[in-house]
Amino acid sequence: MIKHYNIIVKGKVQGVWYRKSTLEKAQELGIKGIVKNLPNGDVYIEAEGDEGQLSQLLAWCADGPEFAKVTNVNKEEAPVLSFKEFQIQY
């Protein structure tokens, strides 16, 4: 069953290729959705996939790319929007 998570990643997550790395990881896992930077320095992700795919993405988000320093990952379930692909929003 497809689920939709809204995820907020806090820490040093901007300027470290977090969005690009999230895009690559999501595509590898077959997840659809979006990733974007927030004005407050956080990264916001909307991800749709099955429980296993989303669990793997959340585990990856806690570490992120090499130069990220993640302090917190918060997720909340939301209604499925049926994204067609995963993309970076600017």
Secondary structure, 3 states (H helix, E strand, C coil): CCEEEEEEEEEECCCCCHHHHHHHHHHHHCCEEEEEECCCCCEEEEEEECHHHHHHHHHHHCCCCCCCEEEEEEEEEECCCCCCCEEECC
